[in-house]
């Protein structure tokens, strides 16, 4: 969390718009969630 705060502050200090600073972590969380969901679904035992 600390590193994320530093990265956000650094991005806001530069020329990056605030909306993009919020969009980057949201996109990262979404991608990681989909990847983990797909991995768990792929390795789920088959019923029977």
N, C-alpha and C positions, 0 to 999 in steps of 0.2 A: 504494500500500500504506500509505503514511504517513497519507493522508487517511482510509482505511478504519479504521486503528487509532484515529485521533482520534474518528471517528464512533462506533466501538464503545465506546470509553471514555466518551464523552459519553452514549451511550444507557444504559450500565451505571450511570453516576452518577445518572441519573434514576430514574424508576419503571418502566422497561422490564425485564421478566424476562429473564434470561440466555438462555433458550431462544429467545426472539424475536430477540435480537441475533444469534444464530447462524443463525436461519431466514431473516432478511432477505438476507444475502449469498448464501446457498445458493439462494434463490428467484431472485435476480437473475442468478446464473450459469446456472441452468437455463433461464430465459426467454431470455437472450442466446444460449445454445447452440441452442435450438430455432429462434430467429429466423434465426441464421446458417445453420443446416442447411437451413431452408426456402428461404432466398435462393439458396444454392448449388444446391439441387436444381432450383429453378425456372429457373435460368440455365444448367443443364448442357446441353451439346450433345446432340442426339438421334443415336443410332447409325444408320448407314446411309449 
